[in-house]
Amino acid sequence: MTVLLWGALPYLAFALPVAGLVWRYRYDKYGWTTRSSQVYESRLPNVASPVFHYGILFVLAGHLIGLFVPASWTAAAGVSERSCHLFSLYGGTAAGVPAVAGIALLVYRRRTRAPVFRATTANDKAMYVLLLGALVLGMAAKPAHPVGQGYDYRSAIGPWARGLFTLRPRTRLMTGVPVLHQVHAVVGMVLIAFVPYGRLVHMFSAPVRYLFRPYVVYRTRDPRQLGPRAERRG
């Protein structure tokens, strides 16, 4: 079970999204969308959607820093272990609360607005369950193991996660991890595997290039600014 959960499941969780993205790009390009329901009701999404997206972006950034920045690097930078744990606790909570609040508002909207509810699929419901489960479990794991008394995730989960990318997963490190952290990790891997098969696939088509596009130059219609030649042409 240790090898299955912490040695095989992570690679399966990364292989399934790759296969799903290739399949959807080749055979389901028109389905590569958020399936937005804003046309039915737009007041709540104007609040809930930005709150959720900003929250989840900070959650992802925190996971990347916590898992892939070794403790030796932060120690060399003069950041104590306690400071790292406090930042993880309070920063993670500050990011998780708006993400959960945004999802809660979106779920409330889907349940109370009849046209939106009719447009909700089983795939959407599974996505909300996985997202909420991963967020709530991650937020609950920190207070359950207080700083200075609980589990140091950077001594086990971090090295295990980094070992996956060097094809040397240290599966035995995960055997001593508290159950809440283990369940959070498993739900997170299932969520990663699920991404290309639902509406979350839209994250891979985010218009990042829009931020770096050149300015759009509009030509004036005022002949006085175009010169006499343009004025003669009418």
KASULPE-V273937 format. One record per residue. N is the residue number from 1. RES is the residue in three letters. PHI is phi in whole degrees, 0 to 359 (* if undefined). OMEGA is omega in whole degrees, -180 to 180 (999 if undefined). D_LAST is the distance of its C-alpha to the last C-alpha in Angstrom with 1 decimal. Layout:
# KASULPE-V273937
n:N res:RES phi:PHI omega:OMEGA d_last:D_LAST
n:N res:RES phi:PHI omega:OMEGA d_last:D_LAST
This chain:
# KASULPE-V273937
n:1 res:MET phi:* omega:178 d_last:79.4
n:2 res:THR phi:299 omega:179 d_last:78.6
n:3 res:VAL phi:293 omega:-179 d_last:77.2
n:4 res:LEU phi:295 omega:-175 d_last:75.3
n:5 res:LEU phi:286 omega:-170 d_last:73.7
n:6 res:TRP phi:250 omega:177 d_last:72.9
n:7 res:GLY phi:243 omega:-177 d_last:72.9
n:8 res:ALA phi:260 omega:-177 d_last:71.4
n:9 res:LEU phi:302 omega:179 d_last:69.4
n:10 res:PRO phi:301 omega:-179 d_last:66.9
n:11 res:TYR phi:289 omega:175 d_last:66.0
n:12 res:LEU phi:295 omega:-180 d_last:65.7
n:13 res:ALA phi:294 omega:177 d_last:63.4
n:14 res:PHE phi:267 omega:-180 d_last:61.1
n:15 res:ALA phi:287 omega:-179 d_last:61.4
n:16 res:LEU phi:298 omega:176 d_last:60.5
n:17 res:PRO phi:297 omega:179 d_last:57.1
n:18 res:VAL phi:299 omega:179 d_last:56.2
n:19 res:ALA phi:297 omega:180 d_last:57.3
n:20 res:GLY phi:295 omega:179 d_last:55.5
n:21 res:LEU phi:294 omega:179 d_last:52.2
n:22 res:VAL phi:297 omega:-179 d_last:52.3
n:23 res:TRP phi:297 omega:-177 d_last:53.3
n:24 res:ARG phi:292 omega:179 d_last:50.6
n:25 res:TYR phi:293 omega:-178 d_last:47.9
n:26 res:ARG phi:276 omega:-170 d_last:48.9
n:27 res:TYR phi:239 omega:-176 d_last:49.9
n:28 res:ASP phi:218 omega:-178 d_last:48.5
n:29 res:LYS phi:296 omega:-180 d_last:45.0
n:30 res:TYR phi:287 omega:176 d_last:43.9
n:31 res:GLY phi:268 omega:-179 d_last:46.9
n:32 res:TRP phi:281 omega:-172 d_last:46.0
n:33 res:THR phi:203 omega:176 d_last:45.0
n:34 res:THR phi:281 omega:-174 d_last:46.4
n:35 res:ARG phi:52 omega:-176 d_last:46.6
n:36 res:SER phi:301 omega:177 d_last:45.2
n:37 res:SER phi:248 omega:-176 d_last:46.5
n:38 res:GLN phi:294 omega:179 d_last:44.3
n:39 res:VAL phi:294 omega:179 d_last:42.7
n:40 res:TYR phi:281 omega:-178 d_last:46.2
n:41 res:GLU phi:197 omega:-171 d_last:46.7
n:42 res:SER phi:242 omega:-176 d_last:44.7
n:43 res:ARG phi:290 omega:-179 d_last:46.6
n:44 res:LEU phi:294 omega:178 d_last:49.4
n:45 res:PRO phi:300 omega:179 d_last:47.5
n:46 res:ASN phi:297 omega:178 d_last:45.3
n:47 res:VAL phi:260 omega:-172 d_last:48.5
n:48 res:ALA phi:291 omega:-175 d_last:50.7
n:49 res:SER phi:295 omega:177 d_last:48.4
n:50 res:PRO phi:298 omega:180 d_last:47.4
n:51 res:VAL phi:300 omega:180 d_last:51.0
n:52 res:PHE phi:296 omega:-175 d_last:52.3
n:53 res:HIS phi:294 omega:177 d_last:49.9
n:54 res:TYR phi:295 omega:179 d_last:50.4
n:55 res:GLY phi:297 omega:-177 d_last:54.1
n:56 res:ILE phi:291 omega:177 d_last:54.4
n:57 res:LEU phi:295 omega:177 d_last:52.4
n:58 res:PHE phi:290 omega:176 d_last:54.9
n:59 res:VAL phi:298 omega:179 d_last:57.8
n:60 res:LEU phi:297 omega:179 d_last:56.7
n:61 res:ALA phi:298 omega:178 d_last:56.3
n:62 res:GLY phi:296 omega:178 d_last:59.8
n:63 res:HIS phi:294 omega:180 d_last:61.3
n:64 res:LEU phi:297 omega:179 d_last:59.7
n:65 res:ILE phi:292 omega:-176 d_last:61.1
n:66 res:GLY phi:293 omega:-175 d_last:64.5
n:67 res:LEU phi:271 omega:-170 d_last:65.1
n:68 res:PHE phi:247 omega:171 d_last:63.7
n:69 res:VAL phi:256 omega:-177 d_last:64.5
n:70 res:PRO phi:298 omega:179 d_last:68.2
n:71 res:ALA phi:298 omega:180 d_last:70.6
n:72 res:SER phi:295 omega:180 d_last:71.4
n:73 res:TRP phi:290 omega:180 d_last:67.8
n:74 res:THR phi:292 omega:177 d_last:67.8
n:75 res:ALA phi:295 omega:178 d_last:71.3
n:76 res:ALA phi:295 omega:179 d_last:70.2
n:77 res:ALA phi:276 omega:178 d_last:67.4
n:78 res:GLY phi:85 omega:179 d_last:70.0
n:79 res:VAL phi:264 omega:-177 d_last:69.2
n:80 res:SER phi:287 omega:179 d_last:72.4
n:81 res:GLU phi:296 omega:180 d_last:73.1
n:82 res:ARG phi:295 omega:178 d_last:73.4
n:83 res:SER phi:297 omega:178 d_last:70.0
n:84 res:CYS phi:297 omega:-179 d_last:68.5
n:85 res:HIS phi:291 omega:179 d_last:70.3
n:86 res:LEU phi:294 omega:177 d_last:69.3
n:87 res:PHE phi:297 omega:179 d_last:65.6
n:88 res:SER phi:296 omega:-178 d_last:65.9
n:89 res:LEU phi:292 omega:-174 d_last:67.6
n:90 res:TYR phi:281 omega:177 d_last:65.5
n:91 res:GLY phi:293 omega:178 d_last:62.2
n:92 res:GLY phi:295 omega:178 d_last:62.7
n:93 res:THR phi:293 omega:180 d_last:63.6
n:94 res:ALA phi:296 omega:177 d_last:60.6
n:95 res:ALA phi:276 omega:-176 d_last:58.3
n:96 res:GLY phi:288 omega:-177 d_last:60.2
n:97 res:VAL phi:299 omega:178 d_last:60.4
n:98 res:PRO phi:295 omega:178 d_last:56.7
n:99 res:ALA phi:296 omega:178 d_last:56.4
n:100 res:VAL phi:293 omega:179 d_last:59.2
n:101 res:ALA phi:297 omega:179 d_last:57.9
n:102 res:GLY phi:296 omega:178 d_last:54.5
n:103 res:ILE phi:296 omega:-180 d_last:56.2
n:104 res:ALA phi:300 omega:178 d_last:58.5
n:105 res:LEU phi:294 omega:180 d_last:55.7
n:106 res:LEU phi:293 omega:177 d_last:53.9
n:107 res:VAL phi:293 omega:177 d_last:57.2
n:108 res:TYR phi:302 omega:180 d_last:57.8
n:109 res:ARG phi:297 omega:-179 d_last:54.4
n:110 res:ARG phi:294 omega:-178 d_last:55.1
n:111 res:ARG phi:277 omega:-173 d_last:58.5
n:112 res:THR phi:255 omega:178 d_last:57.6
n:113 res:ARG phi:256 omega:-172 d_last:54.2
n:114 res:ALA phi:304 omega:-180 d_last:55.1
n:115 res:PRO phi:297 omega:179 d_last:51.9
n:116 res:VAL phi:291 omega:-180 d_last:51.8
n:117 res:PHE phi:295 omega:179 d_last:55.5
n:118 res:ARG phi:293 omega:180 d_last:55.1
n:119 res:ALA phi:273 omega:-179 d_last:52.4
n:120 res:THR phi:276 omega:-179 d_last:54.8
n:121 res:THR phi:259 omega:175 d_last:56.5
n:122 res:ALA phi:297 omega:177 d_last:59.8
n:123 res:ASN phi:298 omega:178 d_last:57.9
n:124 res:ASP phi:297 omega:-179 d_last:56.2
n:125 res:LYS phi:297 omega:178 d_last:59.6
n:126 res:ALA phi:297 omega:179 d_last:61.1
n:127 res:MET phi:297 omega:179 d_last:58.3
n:128 res:TYR phi:296 omega:179 d_last:58.9
n:129 res:VAL phi:297 omega:-179 d_last:62.6
n:130 res:LEU phi:294 omega:180 d_last:62.3
n:131 res:LEU phi:297 omega:-180 d_last:59.8
n:132 res:LEU phi:296 omega:180 d_last:62.0
n:133 res:GLY phi:299 omega:-180 d_last:65.1
n:134 res:ALA phi:297 omega:-178 d_last:64.0
n:135 res:LEU phi:292 omega:-177 d_last:62.7
n:136 res:VAL phi:293 omega:179 d_last:65.8
n:137 res:LEU phi:296 omega:179 d_last:68.3
n:138 res:GLY phi:295 omega:179 d_last:66.7
n:139 res:MET phi:289 omega:-179 d_last:66.8
n:140 res:ALA phi:282 omega:-176 d_last:70.4
n:141 res:ALA phi:293 omega:-178 d_last:71.7
n:142 res:LYS phi:292 omega:179 d_last:71.2
n:143 res:PRO phi:296 omega:-180 d_last:73.2
n:144 res:ALA phi:292 omega:179 d_last:75.8
n:145 res:HIS phi:228 omega:-172 d_last:76.6
n:146 res:PRO phi:299 omega:179 d_last:76.3
n:147 res:VAL phi:297 omega:180 d_last:75.6
n:148 res:GLY phi:88 omega:-179 d_last:78.9
n:149 res:GLN phi:239 omega:-172 d_last:80.7
n:150 res:GLY phi:259 omega:-171 d_last:78.8
n:151 res:TYR phi:266 omega:177 d_last:77.3
n:152 res:ASP phi:268 omega:-176 d_last:75.4
n:153 res:TYR phi:294 omega:-178 d_last:72.7
n:154 res:ARG phi:286 omega:180 d_last:71.6
n:155 res:SER phi:269 omega:-178 d_last:74.9
n:156 res:ALA phi:226 omega:-175 d_last:74.6
n:157 res:ILE phi:294 omega:179 d_last:71.4
n:158 res:GLY phi:299 omega:177 d_last:69.3
n:159 res:PRO phi:300 omega:177 d_last:71.3
n:160 res:TRP phi:296 omega:-179 d_last:71.4
n:161 res:ALA phi:296 omega:180 d_last:67.6
n:162 res:ARG phi:292 omega:179 d_last:67.0
n:163 res:GLY phi:293 omega:178 d_last:69.6
n:164 res:LEU phi:297 omega:-176 d_last:67.6
n:165 res:PHE phi:277 omega:173 d_last:64.9
n:166 res:THR phi:258 omega:-180 d_last:67.6
n:167 res:LEU phi:61 omega:176 d_last:69.2
n:168 res:ARG phi:226 omega:-178 d_last:72.3
n:169 res:PRO phi:295 omega:-180 d_last:72.4
n:170 res:ARG phi:270 omega:-171 d_last:75.3
n:171 res:THR phi:296 omega:-177 d_last:76.2
n:172 res:ARG phi:294 omega:178 d_last:79.5
n:173 res:LEU phi:297 omega:-176 d_last:77.7
n:174 res:MET phi:277 omega:-178 d_last:76.4
n:175 res:THR phi:290 omega:-180 d_last:79.9
n:176 res:GLY phi:264 omega:-179 d_last:80.6
n:177 res:VAL phi:285 omega:179 d_last:77.3
n:178 res:PRO phi:303 omega:-173 d_last:77.7
n:179 res:VAL phi:300 omega:-179 d_last:77.0
n:180 res:LEU phi:299 omega:178 d_last:74.0
n:181 res:HIS phi:293 omega:180 d_last:72.2
n:182 res:GLN phi:295 omega:-180 d_last:73.2
n:183 res:VAL phi:296 omega:178 d_last:71.9
n:184 res:HIS phi:300 omega:180 d_last:68.6
n:185 res:ALA phi:294 omega:-179 d_last:68.2
n:186 res:VAL phi:294 omega:179 d_last:68.9
n:187 res:VAL phi:298 omega:177 d_last:66.5
n:188 res:GLY phi:298 omega:179 d_last:63.8
n:189 res:MET phi:292 omega:177 d_last:64.3
n:190 res:VAL phi:296 omega:178 d_last:64.2
n:191 res:LEU phi:296 omega:178 d_last:60.9
n:192 res:ILE phi:299 omega:180 d_last:59.4
n:193 res:ALA phi:294 omega:-176 d_last:60.6
n:194 res:PHE phi:279 omega:-170 d_last:59.0
n:195 res:VAL phi:311 omega:-174 d_last:55.5
n:196 res:PRO phi:288 omega:-174 d_last:53.8
n:197 res:TYR phi:259 omega:178 d_last:55.3
n:198 res:GLY phi:220 omega:-177 d_last:53.8
n:199 res:ARG phi:289 omega:179 d_last:50.8
n:200 res:LEU phi:294 omega:179 d_last:51.5
n:201 res:VAL phi:299 omega:-177 d_last:50.0
n:202 res:HIS phi:296 omega:179 d_last:46.6
n:203 res:MET phi:295 omega:180 d_last:47.7
n:204 res:PHE phi:275 omega:176 d_last:47.2
n:205 res:SER phi:237 omega:177 d_last:43.5
n:206 res:ALA phi:298 omega:-176 d_last:42.7
n:207 res:PRO phi:284 omega:-179 d_last:39.2
n:208 res:VAL phi:296 omega:-179 d_last:40.6
n:209 res:ARG phi:298 omega:179 d_last:37.7
n:210 res:TYR phi:300 omega:-179 d_last:35.4
n:211 res:LEU phi:292 omega:-175 d_last:37.2
n:212 res:PHE phi:246 omega:-178 d_last:36.2
n:213 res:ARG phi:289 omega:175 d_last:32.7
n:214 res:PRO phi:289 omega:178 d_last:29.9
n:215 res:TYR phi:296 omega:177 d_last:27.6
n:216 res:VAL phi:273 omega:-177 d_last:24.6
n:217 res:VAL phi:262 omega:179 d_last:21.5
n:218 res:TYR phi:260 omega:178 d_last:18.5
n:219 res:ARG phi:279 omega:-178 d_last:15.0
n:220 res:THR phi:283 omega:176 d_last:13.5
n:221 res:ARG phi:260 omega:-179 d_last:10.3
n:222 res:ASP phi:282 omega:-177 d_last:10.7
n:223 res:PRO phi:297 omega:180 d_last:8.3
n:224 res:ARG phi:293 omega:179 d_last:11.6
n:225 res:GLN phi:267 omega:-179 d_last:13.3
n:226 res:LEU phi:261 omega:178 d_last:11.1
n:227 res:GLY phi:98 omega:-175 d_last:11.4
n:228 res:PRO phi:293 omega:-178 d_last:9.9
n:229 res:ARG phi:296 omega:178 d_last:9.0
n:230 res:ALA phi:293 omega:-179 d_last:6.6
n:231 res:GLU phi:294 omega:179 d_last:5.2
n:232 res:ARG phi:293 omega:-180 d_last:5.3
n:233 res:ARG phi:286 omega:175 d_last:3.8
n:234 res:GLY phi:90 omega:999 d_last:0.0
